[in-house]
Every structure is written in C-alpha cells, then in structure tokens.
Amino acid sequence: MHESTRPELLGDFGMVASTHWLASQTGMSILERGGNAADAAAASGFALQVLEPHLNGPGGEVPILVWSETDQKVEVINGQGTAPQAATVKRLKEMGLDIMPGTGLLSAVVPGAFGAWLTLLERHGSMSLREILSPAIRFAEKGHPVLGRVSRTIETVQELFAQEWPTSAATWLPGGEVPAPNTRFRNTVLARTYTRLVEEAEAAGSRREAQLDAAQRAWYSGFVAEAIESFCRDNHVKDTSGRRNPGLLTGQDLAGWQAQVEEPATLDYQNYTVCKTGPWGQGPVMLQQLAMLESYGLDSAPAGSADWVHGIVETGKLAFADREAWYGDPRFTDVPLQDLLSPEYARQRRTLIDDATASRELRPGAPGGRQPQLPQYPAASAGGETAGVGEPTVAHNGDTRGDTCHVDVVDSGGMMVAATPSGGWLQASPTIPELGFCLSSRAQMFWLQEGLPNSLRPGARPRTTLSPSFALRDGKPWMAFGTPGGDSQDQWNLQLFLNVVHGGMNLQEAIDAPALHSTHIPSSFYPRESFPAQVMIEDRFPTAVLDELARRGHDLKIGGPWTEGRLSAVSKEGEWLRAGANPRGAQGYAVGR
C-alpha cells in the first residue's frame, strides 16, 4: 500500500483538478449547472488568470488537449502566440542584444490564451461567454484572497514597480503597499475588460456562436488590440537587459493570429497511447523518454529505487538534448519528429546510457542522419538587474519567481480536458492600464542566433515548455494530467505516468510520491543557466537510494520533503471518474462527485 496525503477522488458525475482550490471549485460549479468539461476548463482557466496572476494572466498563452467523445479522438488547441512581424534577429542585434530579455515589452508575443479558450468553447462547449466569464469577473471585481506566493512575488518587484513600471504599481500596490497574504485583492480594471467583452459579444445577437466570434474580434482587432498596440508603441520600459525598450507588438500582429487546432504527437507505450503537443512545445520530450524507457525494464525496478531514478534522469538528458537541437515551430523549421520518436532511434539513443554512471555532457542525436546544431549558450552569469524573470525551476522551499498553472476536467459524458495556462506574469511585464493585465514575455525563449530551429522569426511561435498530457489505455480515453514547472513539466509528468503504470499507484499516490527534476539541460528561460549532472530531489527518498545515486555521479541537491511538482490529474476507468491534485504548496485541489 502506497502512502498518500488525501484520498483519490472517485465518482461518476464529474471531476476537476487544478493548481488552485477556487479554480477547481469554479469548474465544478459549471459542471453542476449543466456545463461540460470544455465549459468547466475554460471557466477554471479564466479564474486562474485572476487567482494566480504571478503564474498566468489574460495576456498569456495556453495549450489545451481535448478528448471528444463525439469525435473519438484527441486534439490539440494551440494557444501559443507568435512573435511580432517587426521582431527579427537583425533588429534585436542592432539594439545591442545577444539574448532576448526575460522581462519587459520587447519579449511580448501575441496573447493566445483568450483565443484558445474561446476556440475550445466554440468547438466543444455549450455555455454562453457570460456564464463562463462570470466567476472570473466576480473574483476580479469583488476580490479574492491574496495567495502568500502572490504577496511575496509582488514584494520582490515592489521597487521596480515604484521606480520603473508605474502602471504595475497602480494595479499591484494598492495604497502603495504590498497586499498582505489572505487580504482581499481586487482588479477592477480587469473586471471591466472582461465585462466589456461580454457586452460586445451579446451585442452580436442571441446566437452563442455569434457571441463567441464577436468576443474574439473585440480582443484581436477591437479595443483590446488597440490598447496593446498603443502601450507597446508609446512606452519604453526597463527589462533584464538593464535598458529601456519599447514593444514591437502591433494590432496587425493580433489581427493576423488565431488559435490552431492540431493533431497531437503520440507514442504507443505498452498498452497505452500518450498524446502531447507538437514540437513547438517540449511535449515530445516525454514521448522520446518513454520510447527509450520501453527497453529499460522498469517493471523490475521498484518505483523510487536508484535504478528507477537513474533511468528517468539519463533518458531525460538525451531527450532534452534533442529538444535543444531540433525543436521549434514546425511552420518555420523541419523538425524530424517521426525519426525522433522511432523505435530504431530510441534504441540507438538508449545505448549511450551508462547504467552505472551519470553523464555530464549535452548529447543531441542525429535523427535520420541529420547533424544537430546547438545554440551558443551564454555564460550562466549573463543578465541584468531587473527582478521577476519568467518560469524558472522550483526552489527547494517551493517558491517560484514566475511559473504556470494547470487544470484537468472530465465530465459524465466522457469529455476530458488538460490545459496548462501560463505567461502574462504580473512581475514580468508592465500592466496595460486600460486593460488591467500585462503581456507574455514568452519570446525570451527564442534565440538571437540565425539558422536554429528556435531562432527568432517574425510570426513564429517560441518553442515553449508548456506541456499538458493525455493518455489512452487499450485505445480508450484514460487520463488527463499536467503540472506547472517550466523545463521540469515533462519530468514530473513522466514520473506521474510511470508511478501509475509501473508503480501500481492510484492518482493521488502517484502525485504524492517522492519526486525530482534534473537541471542538466540549459534552461529555456533567461538567463539560460545549466548545471550538468545536477538533480534536485526531495529528502523523502530513502538514504540508501540517495547514496547510490551520488555514487553513480549524480550531483544531488536534496530539498525538503514536499518541494517537487504541482501535478494534477483526472481519469476515467470503467464506470468511475477519478481525480487527484498536489498537496505541495497547500494550494492545488481536486473536487468531484
């Protein structure tokens, strides 16, 4: 029997699991009122923008995986915004930059979350925009309890806001003070923005589809786009370069964008089929690891043993090295995904792993005989003085300076959704005063080097880390899951999946099990640091396991007992729906009946 902090939820009506208890309950309230999983996920997603503003916002992005019982397949809704048409390597170089800033306006991309959530509603939802947005509007207008992490995040950028980003100070420092944990916080400007979107939607008539279309137009070519363009054009703001730079995003960039509906990248693993985003995200990394682990013999290695951890970490190093060399927006670069996921390539990569020794090199492969090309990584100390960079890995005390959210939903009809909202962090970009939110600085993930899969290109999507997961078992929809965590997302997603499949754990046990992540691969985020062979690992692993991993050459950084991951999951097994959420951080909850 495996230990868990909470029961795995079991029922047959519906389940919602997310990174904030109020967002989970918001989604459940939608199900209780007759909405489906798409409605619930969207309502939860909009609520998370208000409740976890240090982790995502209206100006951010979201990839969504949806299982449709009607269509009997998984689809990806790609809510990743693109680089401005004016954003070129040449232009940024002329500005004296060698690396994209981690904050400010220069790294802004088209805000894709709104379009993605509305695309989900158009294709799969049943409720009106007013019904979906009402909970978020209420949280923004009437107020909600400030999370301790939100308070600490604002405190870290208080001086920056007061001296450099006055519009952010006006929003996030009411009365000039950092809002204390558990006090009531209101964002009435954001409430007005979403209320106006609902009003413009309803002015288009009574048809739900017409209302959703009108809201999309108001955002991408109406008053929202106009406010974004003028703010980027008229403001030079300090960023991590130490300089004051304008934004390059225009109304034309927004008007030319829409969320894309795509086929998932998939891999068959035993009797499971795992579905991820395409290589514009890091999702296929998890598939590559599973392909290598197929021959690793995990059934004979107890979950959490030294062999288990070593196999996960070492396959991860190889898969993430391929991410660095090959992944990017497939519309702009040839990503050899079929070769990367082939059994032959997995066997070839597997031979590079020494089962007794941790590797220290960055070793991308040559899929199909193509030769890899890695970026020229900056020195680890590169960077300026501005606080509030985006989505680093999680510190051992559980703190983050910017991260991500996640929500999973399954309804009684069998629809399942996994979504990972992120970007538009309050601490990463100045607040647009007419709108009450800031833009995503996701363009920091591009390289200012020509000829790479993830080079900055006008209209390209940055290769993101956002990575919701879905799995079928015996060809039937089974589990939707995911986590915040930047480069760690697919490391924690993989551990959850393996804990259930090989470890015999239920969802809650798998989430609660001791966890880890490797920092071997260069970070996707400014300033791109890497720590070869380093593993951040919870101290709940047995001492004998920690000693053996150290003997094999892993550079262990042993953290507290509950510091790794913020996973949540829902599943459908036979007649029952199930759910679990992460106790770490005392914030994520699953609800259901």
C-alpha positions as CSV (number, residue, x, y, z in Angstrom):
1,M,0.0,0.0,0.0
2,H,1.4,3.4,-1.0
3,E,1.0,6.4,1.2
4,S,-1.0,9.5,0.2
5,T,-1.9,12.8,1.8
6,R,-5.5,12.7,0.6
7,P,-7.9,10.2,-0.9
8,E,-8.1,9.7,-4.6
9,L,-11.5,11.1,-5.6
10,L,-14.0,8.7,-7.1
11,G,-17.4,9.4,-8.6
12,D,-19.4,9.3,-11.8
13,F,-20.7,12.9,-12.3
14,G,-17.5,15.0,-12.9
15,M,-14.0,15.8,-11.7
16,V,-12.0,19.0,-11.8
17,A,-8.4,19.2,-10.6
18,S,-6.2,22.3,-10.7
19,T,-3.5,24.3,-9.0
20,H,-5.9,26.5,-7.0
21,W,-8.8,25.4,-4.9
22,L,-11.1,28.2,-6.1
23,A,-10.4,27.4,-9.7
24,S,-11.2,23.8,-9.2
25,Q,-14.5,24.7,-7.4
26,T,-15.3,27.2,-10.2
27,G,-15.0,24.4,-12.8
28,M,-17.1,22.1,-10.6
29,S,-19.8,24.7,-10.3
30,I,-20.0,24.9,-14.1
31,L,-20.5,21.1,-14.3
32,E,-23.2,21.3,-11.6
33,R,-25.0,23.9,-13.6
34,G,-25.1,21.6,-16.7
35,G,-21.9,22.6,-18.4
36,N,-19.5,20.1,-19.9
37,A,-15.7,19.6,-19.5
38,A,-14.9,22.3,-22.1
39,D,-17.1,24.8,-20.3
40,A,-15.6,23.9,-16.9
41,A,-12.0,24.0,-18.1
42,A,-12.5,27.5,-19.7
43,A,-14.2,28.9,-16.6
44,S,-11.4,27.5,-14.4
45,G,-8.8,28.9,-16.8
46,F,-10.2,32.4,-16.7
47,A,-10.5,32.2,-12.9
48,L,-6.8,31.1,-12.7
49,Q,-5.8,34.3,-14.5
50,V,-7.2,36.3,-11.6
51,L,-6.3,33.9,-8.7
52,E,-2.7,33.1,-9.8
53,P,-1.6,36.3,-11.5
54,H,2.1,35.6,-10.8
55,L,1.7,32.3,-12.8
56,N,-0.5,33.3,-15.7
57,G,-2.7,36.1,-17.0
58,P,-5.1,37.2,-19.7
59,G,-2.1,38.2,-21.8
60,G,-0.6,34.8,-21.6
61,E,-0.9,31.5,-23.6
62,V,-2.3,28.0,-23.1
63,P,-2.0,24.7,-24.9
64,I,-5.1,22.5,-24.5
65,L,-5.6,18.8,-25.1
66,V,-9.2,17.7,-25.5
67,W,-10.7,14.2,-25.8
68,S,-14.0,14.4,-27.7
69,E,-16.5,11.5,-27.2
70,T,-18.3,12.8,-30.3
71,D,-15.1,12.7,-32.5
72,Q,-13.5,9.8,-30.6
73,K,-10.1,11.4,-30.8
74,V,-7.7,13.8,-29.0
75,E,-7.0,17.2,-30.5
76,V,-4.6,20.0,-29.6
77,I,-5.7,23.6,-29.4
78,N,-2.6,25.6,-29.8
79,G,-2.9,28.8,-27.9
80,Q,0.7,29.9,-28.2
81,G,1.1,33.4,-29.5
82,T,3.6,34.4,-32.1
83,A,6.5,36.8,-32.4
84,P,5.7,40.3,-33.8
85,Q,6.3,40.8,-37.5
86,A,8.9,43.5,-36.6
87,A,10.9,41.1,-34.4
88,T,14.0,39.9,-36.2
89,V,17.4,38.8,-35.1
90,K,18.9,41.6,-37.1
91,R,16.8,44.2,-35.4
92,L,17.5,42.9,-31.9
93,K,21.2,42.7,-32.6
94,E,21.1,46.3,-33.8
95,M,19.7,47.2,-30.4
96,G,22.8,45.7,-28.8
97,L,21.1,42.5,-27.6
98,D,22.6,39.0,-27.7
99,I,19.8,37.3,-25.7
100,M,16.1,38.1,-25.5
101,P,15.2,40.0,-22.3
102,G,13.3,37.9,-19.7
103,T,11.0,40.8,-18.8
104,G,9.6,44.0,-20.3
105,L,7.8,44.7,-23.6
106,L,10.4,43.6,-26.1
107,S,9.8,39.9,-25.4
108,A,6.0,40.2,-25.9
109,V,4.2,37.8,-28.2
110,V,0.5,37.8,-29.3
111,P,-1.6,36.9,-26.3
112,G,-3.0,33.5,-27.3
113,A,-4.9,32.3,-24.2
114,F,-8.1,34.1,-24.9
115,G,-8.3,32.8,-28.4
116,A,-7.5,29.3,-27.3
117,W,-10.2,29.2,-24.6
118,L,-12.8,30.6,-27.0
119,T,-11.8,28.0,-29.6
120,L,-12.3,25.3,-27.0
121,L,-15.8,26.8,-26.3
122,E,-16.7,27.1,-29.9
123,R,-15.7,23.5,-30.8
124,H,-16.8,21.7,-27.6
125,G,-18.6,23.9,-25.2
126,S,-22.2,24.5,-24.5
127,M,-22.5,27.6,-22.3
128,S,-22.5,31.3,-23.1
129,L,-19.5,33.6,-22.7
130,R,-21.3,35.4,-19.8
131,E,-21.7,32.1,-17.9
132,I,-18.0,31.2,-18.5
133,L,-16.5,34.6,-17.6
134,S,-18.8,35.5,-14.7
135,P,-16.7,33.7,-12.0
136,A,-13.5,35.4,-13.1
137,I,-15.3,38.8,-13.3
138,R,-16.6,38.3,-9.8
139,F,-13.1,37.3,-8.4
140,A,-11.6,40.4,-10.1
141,E,-14.4,42.9,-9.1
142,K,-15.4,41.7,-5.6
143,G,-12.0,40.4,-4.7
144,H,-10.3,37.2,-3.7
145,P,-7.8,36.2,-1.0
146,V,-4.2,37.0,-1.9
147,L,-2.0,34.0,-2.0
148,G,1.1,34.1,0.1
149,R,3.2,33.5,-3.0
150,V,1.5,36.4,-4.9
151,S,2.3,38.7,-2.0
152,R,6.0,37.6,-1.9
153,T,6.2,37.9,-5.7
154,I,4.9,41.5,-5.6
155,E,7.3,42.3,-2.8
156,T,10.3,41.2,-4.9
157,V,9.4,43.7,-7.7
158,Q,8.0,46.4,-5.4
159,E,10.9,48.7,-6.1
160,L,10.9,48.0,-9.8
161,F,7.2,48.8,-10.0
162,A,7.6,52.0,-7.9
163,Q,10.5,53.3,-9.9
164,E,10.1,52.0,-13.4
165,W,6.7,50.4,-14.0
166,P,4.1,52.9,-12.6
167,T,1.2,51.2,-14.2
168,S,2.0,47.9,-12.4
169,A,2.4,49.8,-9.2
170,A,-1.1,51.2,-9.7
171,T,-2.5,47.8,-10.1
172,W,-0.5,45.6,-7.7
173,L,0.5,48.0,-4.9
174,P,-2.8,49.4,-3.7
175,G,-2.2,52.3,-1.5
176,G,1.5,51.9,-2.3
177,E,1.7,48.8,-0.2
178,V,2.3,45.1,-1.0
179,P,-1.0,43.3,-0.4
180,A,-0.7,41.0,2.6
181,P,-1.4,37.3,2.3
182,N,-5.1,36.4,2.7
183,T,-6.3,40.0,2.3
184,R,-9.0,40.8,-0.3
185,F,-7.5,41.9,-3.6
186,R,-9.5,43.5,-6.4
187,N,-8.5,44.1,-10.1
188,T,-11.5,46.2,-11.1
189,V,-9.9,47.3,-14.4
190,L,-9.6,43.6,-15.5
191,A,-13.2,43.1,-14.4
192,R,-14.3,45.9,-16.6
193,T,-12.3,44.5,-19.5
194,Y,-14.0,41.1,-19.3
195,T,-17.4,42.7,-18.7
196,R,-16.9,44.8,-21.9
197,L,-16.0,41.7,-23.8
198,V,-19.2,40.0,-22.7
199,E,-21.3,43.1,-23.6
200,E,-19.7,43.3,-27.1
201,A,-20.3,39.6,-27.5
202,E,-24.0,39.9,-26.6
203,A,-24.4,42.9,-28.9
204,A,-23.8,40.5,-31.8
205,G,-27.2,38.8,-31.1
206,S,-28.5,35.8,-29.2
207,R,-26.7,33.0,-31.0
208,R,-23.9,31.6,-28.9
209,E,-21.5,31.2,-31.9
210,A,-22.0,34.8,-33.0
211,Q,-21.3,36.0,-29.5
212,L,-18.0,34.0,-29.3
213,D,-17.0,35.3,-32.7
214,A,-17.7,38.9,-31.6
215,A,-15.6,38.4,-28.4
216,Q,-12.7,37.1,-30.5
217,R,-12.9,40.2,-32.8
218,A,-13.1,42.6,-29.8
219,W,-9.9,41.0,-28.4
220,Y,-7.8,40.5,-31.6
221,S,-8.9,43.5,-33.7
222,G,-11.0,45.7,-31.3
223,F,-10.5,47.6,-28.1
224,V,-8.0,45.1,-26.6
225,A,-5.7,45.0,-29.6
226,E,-5.8,48.8,-29.8
227,A,-4.8,49.2,-26.2
228,I,-2.0,46.7,-26.6
229,E,-0.6,48.4,-29.7
230,S,-0.6,51.9,-28.2
231,F,1.0,50.7,-25.0
232,C,3.8,48.8,-26.8
233,R,4.4,51.8,-29.1
234,D,4.3,54.6,-26.6
235,N,6.3,53.1,-23.7
236,H,10.0,52.3,-23.2
237,V,10.3,50.1,-20.2
238,K,13.3,48.7,-18.3
239,D,13.9,45.0,-18.8
240,T,16.5,42.4,-17.9
241,S,19.0,44.0,-20.4
242,G,19.1,46.9,-18.0
243,R,17.9,49.2,-20.7
244,R,14.5,50.8,-21.6
245,N,13.0,49.2,-24.7
246,P,9.6,49.5,-26.4
247,G,7.4,46.7,-27.5
248,L,7.2,45.5,-31.1
249,L,3.7,44.0,-30.9
250,T,1.1,45.7,-33.1
251,G,-2.7,45.4,-33.7
252,Q,-1.9,43.8,-37.1
253,D,0.1,41.1,-35.3
254,L,-3.0,40.3,-33.2
255,A,-5.5,40.5,-36.1
256,G,-3.4,38.0,-38.1
257,W,-3.4,35.4,-35.3
258,Q,-5.8,32.7,-34.4
259,A,-5.6,29.5,-32.3
260,Q,-4.7,26.4,-34.3
261,V,-6.4,23.1,-33.9
262,E,-3.8,20.3,-34.5
263,E,-3.3,16.6,-34.2
264,P,-1.3,15.5,-31.2
265,A,2.2,14.0,-31.2
266,T,1.7,10.4,-30.0
267,L,3.6,7.4,-28.8
268,D,2.5,3.9,-28.0
269,Y,4.0,2.6,-24.8
270,Q,2.9,-0.9,-23.8
271,N,-0.9,-0.8,-23.9
272,Y,-1.0,3.0,-23.6
273,T,-1.0,5.8,-26.1
274,V,0.4,9.1,-24.8
275,C,-0.6,12.3,-26.5
276,K,1.3,15.6,-26.4
277,T,1.6,18.9,-28.2
278,G,3.8,19.1,-31.3
279,P,7.5,20.2,-31.2
280,W,6.6,23.9,-30.9
281,G,6.3,22.8,-27.3
282,Q,8.5,20.4,-25.3
283,G,5.8,17.7,-25.1
284,P,7.5,15.2,-27.4
285,V,10.4,15.1,-24.9
286,M,8.2,12.9,-22.7
287,L,7.4,10.7,-25.7
288,Q,11.1,10.3,-26.5
289,Q,11.9,9.3,-22.9
290,L,9.1,6.7,-23.0
291,A,10.5,5.3,-26.2
292,M,13.9,4.8,-24.5
293,L,12.4,3.5,-21.3
294,E,10.4,0.8,-23.1
295,S,13.5,-1.3,-23.0
296,Y,14.7,-0.2,-19.6
297,G,13.0,-2.8,-17.5
298,L,11.1,-0.5,-15.2
299,D,8.8,-3.4,-14.2
300,S,11.7,-5.0,-12.4
301,A,12.9,-1.7,-10.8
302,P,10.9,-0.6,-7.8
303,A,9.4,2.9,-8.1
304,G,11.8,5.3,-6.4
305,S,14.7,3.0,-6.5
306,A,18.2,4.1,-7.7
307,D,17.8,2.2,-11.0
308,W,14.4,3.8,-11.5
309,V,15.7,7.4,-10.9
310,H,18.8,6.8,-12.9
311,G,16.9,5.6,-15.9
312,I,14.5,8.6,-15.8
313,V,17.2,11.1,-15.4
314,E,19.6,9.7,-18.0
315,T,16.9,9.2,-20.7
316,G,15.7,12.8,-19.9
317,K,19.2,14.2,-20.6
318,L,19.2,12.7,-24.1
319,A,15.6,13.6,-24.9
320,F,16.0,17.2,-23.7
321,A,19.3,17.5,-25.6
322,D,17.3,16.7,-28.8
323,R,14.8,19.4,-27.7
324,E,17.6,21.9,-27.7
325,A,18.9,20.8,-31.1
326,W,15.7,20.1,-33.1
327,Y,12.5,21.5,-31.6
328,G,10.9,24.7,-32.9
329,D,7.8,25.9,-34.7
330,P,7.3,23.3,-37.5
331,R,5.9,26.0,-39.8
332,F,9.4,27.5,-39.9
333,T,11.8,24.6,-39.3
334,D,11.9,21.0,-40.3
335,V,11.5,19.0,-37.1
336,P,12.3,15.3,-37.7
337,L,9.7,14.2,-35.3
338,Q,9.0,10.9,-36.9
339,D,12.7,9.9,-36.7
340,L,13.0,11.3,-33.1
341,L,10.1,9.0,-32.0
342,S,11.1,6.0,-34.0
343,P,11.9,2.7,-32.1
344,E,15.2,2.5,-34.0
345,Y,16.3,5.9,-32.9
346,A,15.2,5.2,-29.3
347,R,17.3,2.0,-29.3
348,Q,20.3,3.9,-30.7
349,R,20.0,6.6,-28.0
350,R,19.5,4.1,-25.3
351,T,22.9,2.6,-26.0
352,L,24.5,5.9,-24.9
353,I,23.3,5.4,-21.3
354,D,25.7,4.0,-18.8
355,D,23.6,2.3,-16.2
356,A,26.2,2.8,-13.5
357,T,27.4,6.4,-14.2
358,A,25.7,9.7,-14.6
359,S,26.5,11.6,-17.8
360,R,27.7,15.2,-17.8
361,E,27.6,16.1,-21.5
362,L,24.9,17.6,-23.7
363,R,24.4,14.9,-26.4
364,P,21.8,15.6,-29.0
365,G,21.4,12.9,-31.6
366,A,21.4,12.7,-35.4
367,P,17.9,11.6,-36.4
368,G,17.7,10.3,-39.9
369,G,21.4,11.2,-40.3
370,R,20.8,14.9,-39.9
371,Q,23.5,16.7,-37.9
372,P,22.4,18.6,-34.8
373,Q,23.1,22.2,-34.2
374,L,23.1,23.6,-30.7
375,P,22.8,27.3,-29.8
376,Q,25.7,29.2,-28.4
377,Y,24.8,29.2,-24.8
378,P,25.6,32.4,-22.8
379,A,27.6,32.3,-19.6
380,A,25.5,31.4,-16.6
381,S,26.1,34.7,-15.1
382,A,24.7,36.7,-18.1
383,G,21.9,39.0,-17.3
384,G,20.8,42.4,-15.9
385,E,19.5,43.6,-12.7
386,T,15.7,43.5,-13.1
387,A,13.8,41.1,-11.0
388,G,10.8,39.0,-12.0
389,V,12.0,36.7,-14.7
390,G,9.7,34.0,-16.1
391,E,9.2,30.4,-15.2
392,P,12.4,29.1,-13.6
393,T,12.6,25.7,-12.0
394,V,11.1,25.5,-8.5
395,A,13.3,26.3,-5.5
396,H,13.6,23.8,-2.6
397,N,11.3,26.0,-0.5
398,G,8.6,25.7,-3.1
399,D,8.9,29.3,-4.2
400,T,8.9,30.4,-7.9
401,R,9.5,33.7,-9.5
402,G,7.1,33.0,-12.3
403,D,5.6,29.8,-13.4
404,T,2.4,28.2,-14.7
405,C,-1.0,26.8,-13.8
406,H,-2.8,23.6,-14.8
407,V,-6.3,22.3,-14.9
408,D,-7.8,18.9,-15.8
409,V,-11.5,18.1,-16.2
410,V,-13.6,15.0,-17.0
411,D,-17.4,15.1,-17.3
412,S,-20.0,12.3,-17.1
413,G,-20.2,12.3,-20.9
414,G,-16.6,11.3,-21.1
415,M,-15.1,14.5,-22.4
416,M,-11.7,15.2,-21.0
417,V,-9.5,18.3,-21.0
418,A,-5.9,19.0,-19.9
419,A,-4.7,22.6,-20.1
420,T,-1.6,24.4,-19.0
421,P,-2.1,28.2,-18.9
422,S,1.0,30.4,-18.4
423,G,2.5,33.7,-19.4
424,G,1.4,37.2,-18.7
425,W,3.0,37.1,-15.3
426,L,2.4,40.2,-13.2
427,Q,6.1,40.5,-12.4
428,A,7.4,40.0,-16.0
429,S,5.9,42.9,-17.9
430,P,4.2,46.2,-17.1
431,T,0.4,46.3,-16.7
432,I,-1.5,47.9,-19.5
433,P,-3.6,50.5,-17.6
434,E,-6.7,50.3,-19.8
435,L,-6.9,46.5,-19.6
436,G,-5.7,45.5,-16.1
437,F,-3.2,42.9,-17.4
438,C,0.2,42.6,-18.8
439,L,1.6,40.8,-21.9
440,S,3.5,37.5,-22.1
441,S,7.3,37.6,-22.3
442,R,7.4,34.2,-23.9
443,A,9.7,35.5,-26.8
444,Q,12.5,35.2,-24.2
445,M,12.6,31.5,-25.4
446,F,13.8,32.4,-28.9
447,W,17.5,32.5,-29.7
448,L,19.0,35.6,-31.2
449,Q,21.1,33.4,-33.5
450,E,20.2,32.7,-37.1
451,G,19.6,29.3,-38.5
452,L,18.4,27.4,-35.4
453,P,15.1,25.6,-35.1
454,N,14.1,28.1,-32.4
455,S,15.6,31.3,-33.8
456,L,13.6,34.4,-33.5
457,R,11.5,34.8,-36.7
458,P,8.5,37.2,-37.4
459,G,5.3,35.3,-36.9
460,A,6.9,32.2,-35.4
461,R,5.9,30.6,-32.1
462,P,8.6,30.3,-29.5
463,R,9.4,26.7,-28.5
464,T,7.6,26.7,-25.2
465,T,7.8,24.4,-22.2
466,L,4.0,24.2,-21.7
467,S,3.1,20.6,-21.8
468,P,-0.4,19.2,-20.9
469,S,-0.7,15.4,-21.2
470,F,-3.3,12.9,-22.2
471,A,-3.1,9.1,-22.3
472,L,-5.4,6.3,-23.6
473,R,-5.3,2.8,-22.2
474,D,-6.2,-0.1,-24.5
475,G,-7.4,2.5,-27.0
476,K,-9.9,4.1,-24.6
477,P,-9.6,7.6,-23.1
478,W,-8.0,7.2,-19.7
479,M,-6.1,10.1,-18.1
480,A,-5.6,13.9,-18.5
481,F,-2.8,15.3,-16.4
482,G,-0.1,18.0,-16.1
483,T,1.8,20.4,-14.0
484,P,3.5,23.8,-13.9
485,G,7.3,23.9,-13.8
486,G,9.0,25.1,-16.9
487,D,11.6,22.7,-18.1
488,S,10.5,20.3,-15.2
489,Q,7.0,19.8,-16.5
490,D,7.6,16.7,-18.6
491,Q,10.0,15.4,-16.0
492,W,7.1,15.4,-13.4
493,N,4.5,14.4,-16.0
494,L,6.6,11.3,-16.8
495,Q,7.1,10.4,-13.1
496,L,3.3,10.6,-12.5
497,F,2.6,8.4,-15.6
498,L,5.3,5.8,-14.6
499,N,4.2,5.8,-10.9
500,V,0.7,4.7,-12.1
501,V,1.7,2.4,-14.9
502,H,4.7,0.6,-13.3
503,G,4.4,1.6,-9.6
504,G,0.8,0.4,-9.2
505,M,-0.3,3.7,-7.6
506,N,-3.6,5.5,-7.8
507,L,-3.6,9.1,-9.0
508,Q,-3.2,10.7,-5.6
509,E,-0.5,8.2,-4.5
510,A,1.4,8.9,-7.8
511,I,1.2,12.6,-7.3
512,D,2.3,12.4,-3.6
513,A,5.2,10.0,-4.3
514,P,8.7,11.5,-3.8
515,A,9.8,13.4,-6.9
516,L,12.8,15.1,-8.5
517,H,14.0,17.0,-11.5
518,S,17.2,17.4,-13.4
519,T,18.8,20.8,-14.2
520,H,21.3,19.2,-16.5
521,I,19.9,20.8,-19.7
522,P,20.2,24.6,-20.3
523,S,17.1,26.4,-19.0
524,S,14.6,27.6,-21.6
525,F,14.3,30.8,-19.7
526,Y,16.5,33.8,-19.3
527,P,19.4,33.7,-18.4
528,R,19.6,30.1,-19.8
529,E,21.6,28.5,-16.9
530,S,22.5,24.8,-16.8
531,F,24.0,22.6,-14.1
532,P,25.4,19.4,-15.6
533,A,24.5,16.2,-13.8
534,Q,22.6,18.1,-11.1
535,V,19.4,16.6,-9.7
536,M,17.0,18.4,-7.4
537,I,15.5,15.7,-5.2
538,E,13.1,15.5,-2.3
539,D,14.6,14.2,1.0
540,R,11.8,11.6,1.3
541,F,13.8,9.3,-0.9
542,P,15.5,6.6,1.2
543,T,19.0,7.4,2.3
544,A,20.3,4.3,0.5
545,V,18.8,5.5,-2.8
546,L,20.4,9.0,-2.4
547,D,23.8,7.5,-1.5
548,E,23.7,5.2,-4.6
549,L,22.7,8.0,-6.9
550,A,25.6,10.1,-5.5
551,R,27.9,7.1,-6.0
552,R,26.9,7.0,-9.7
553,G,27.9,10.6,-10.1
554,H,24.6,12.5,-9.8
555,D,25.1,15.9,-8.2
556,L,22.2,15.8,-5.7
557,K,20.7,18.9,-4.3
558,I,18.5,17.5,-1.6
559,G,15.5,19.6,-0.8
560,G,12.6,19.5,1.6
561,P,10.1,16.6,1.6
562,W,7.3,18.4,-0.5
563,T,9.1,20.7,-3.0
564,E,8.9,18.9,-6.4
565,G,6.0,19.5,-8.7
566,R,2.4,20.7,-8.7
567,L,0.8,17.8,-10.6
568,S,-2.9,17.2,-11.0
569,A,-4.8,14.5,-12.9
570,V,-8.3,13.1,-13.7
571,S,-9.0,9.8,-15.2
572,K,-11.9,7.6,-16.5
573,E,-11.7,3.9,-15.6
574,G,-14.7,1.7,-16.2
575,E,-17.7,3.3,-14.6
576,W,-15.8,5.6,-12.4
577,L,-14.2,9.0,-12.8
578,R,-11.1,9.7,-10.6
579,A,-9.0,12.7,-9.7
580,G,-6.0,13.8,-7.6
581,A,-4.1,17.1,-7.0
582,N,-0.9,18.1,-5.5
583,P,-0.6,18.8,-1.7
584,R,2.7,20.7,-2.3
585,G,2.3,24.3,-1.6
586,A,-1.1,23.7,0.1
587,Q,-2.9,25.2,-2.9
588,G,-3.9,22.6,-5.5
589,Y,-7.1,20.7,-5.0
590,A,-9.3,18.2,-6.9
591,V,-13.1,18.3,-6.5
592,G,-15.8,16.0,-7.9
593,R,-18.7,13.7,-7.2
